């Protein structure tokens, strides 16, 4: 045994010498966490909600877990008359309120030293010059080595301005041996044409592999677990096809309404807001073939293949449904309807519920419908992927025994209560033969007090590490719009959204849509 | 829910576990490993608490084996087993059985533990104190994939460390090594920034600190330079200095959780390096259950020995 260890470490020593790598790192040393290399993060729109509630706390949590490099720096850019200390105070408050891990002075001290604030408008050249000198100063004083990620937490209409400014002031060009990355958030356009335009603008300045599109669903443990379950096990993949699967339901339901987001939401609607990115990504992960390796390039190849194979139903009227929430009671609270929300015109045709049927034209999935639905003010907040299997082809039990038996299902619970559920038939204890559905749940424990990394934490760390596995590329975004655009066009021309009472599981039309196929929605 | 069993057997304990699970209404078992804690009465409470906290990350069945010393010669011959079965809210996220062994059965603890292991799930044995001389040859240790000892809990740590070098078997690990992870992580991160050859190294710590010794050996193995051991007032490890041509790379933690990192040609900056509680150490141990090769290499200080014979 000792000899074996010796030879292996010898081998590795050669590798070390060849690459001139850090001698303290070793692939066998798996206790050492994936700590990001020397780097800094610049956030545009740092005063926004997302930044305060998600980004700043995520940065702190990463530092608290010891995953940020010494000297990590955080630069805020916004139109505020702030000094560095004011900015630090804002971050401090945000962290205190929203961080998931315990607040510790020493971690804060480590972070606070590297905080800078640059006040200014996006078309203010002087401000970008100041940003550039801040970046250079940090390289010198904190050892960030020229590695910076630019997080554009701003509405898409400002993207062109910001990326152009970054280019103009030489911030987008990485010095030799370092990197520059751009992080952008949805919406990635509102149709194929606008998505292409946006991508063109961003890619004029940053290469495709430098651009990280955040889809926070992909940062969730369960979503990554879909790949582990499918491709690390033997028992699922043989039945993961049209011979055994009857259909797939992907649901993302919210119990809240549009809240204060009327300006953003009206005219966009739930299909563009959720189906185009989150649900189609979940569908791609569920349906794709095995990637040849677990890296960004291979994952992109497989996801893109599935998205390209997606076919829309011929009769869009019969197989898509949209709705708007009407006044009602949601979870014990009386709530207004969409048209009564502040800032929404009473004639608005924006969908707050959308359900569509898609098929995947390949050998694995031919004839298996994928039903995607999303909505606001539904029964409860839940996101899940349910793979529903065909009934057993023959049953030796008489029909009274299996009256209560449904179809088998494997359900990935994405949120809340992440985990997996398997539904199957089991005998009811007793002397008579009675079979009914039972559910078996699996939930991996959460990391204790410091609960498991939040999606944003994971994604920010991945950006700093340059690991693009969990980020959709522009081809996927464009392909998703190609799928959704005809549906939106159809909706534009035909009828209006169906009304559904708040707190229910959507309009009756959606139930009819599945009934037409002889199926019904799961109650998630 | 708690069930007390006196003068009992493993099969009765198994029945009580099933009964307890049914009574709290969650009969399904979702645990990923069995944790066996071998300890004395004095350390049982703290160890169990740490294990239960760690079970939030790794849902597990925890078996606490307490060997009781009987006071009178007559009791010494009377062999019996008492158990306390805890499920639900009383047992973290898994279930816990506290086993008290009196008399002869104390020498055959494995016969009690074996029937109580979760089927087909990994087993981890942890000795908070009084670890056996050769953990892998211990009857309980032999049941486990992973054997956790703690050099902080022995009288003469450096001597015991030498013994561990000889007795090492894949699956052995020590909390003195676990405690070093943040240090090692930050040192590696520091060298990510200062990409130069290291020409000398020194580890500063209180006297007879086993973590410091392991850290020194690790640096010796990885950097292939002699590592000086410097005794300071402590507490535990207080600093590491790595000499390069351009100057020193230093992580200095004189006291408290705040350390300073100095790289040549760059201003000093602060680093959070806290001493982690036992529950976090155990949770880290449970994250990987295969052999820790780097620990083996570090224990042996392989490269130095090798150069010594070859040069």
Interface residues (C-beta under 8 A of the other chain):
Chain A: X1 X2 X5 X6 X8 X9 X13 X20 X22 X23 X24 X25 X26 X28 X29 X30 X31 X32 X33 X35 X37 X38 X63 X64 X66 X69 X70 X71 X104 X106 X107 X109 X110 X113 X114 X140 X141 X142 X143 X145 X440 X441 X442 X443 X444 X445 X446 X447 X448 X449
Chain B: X28 X30 X32 X53 X54 X55 X56 X57 X58 X59 X93 X170 X178 X181 X182 X184 X185 X186 X187 X188 X189 X190 X191 X192 X193 X195 X198 X219 X222 X223 X224 X256 X257 X258 X261 X263 X266 X267 X269 X270 X271 X272 X273 X274 X279 X283 X284 X288 X292 X293 X294 X296 X297 X300 X302 X303 X306
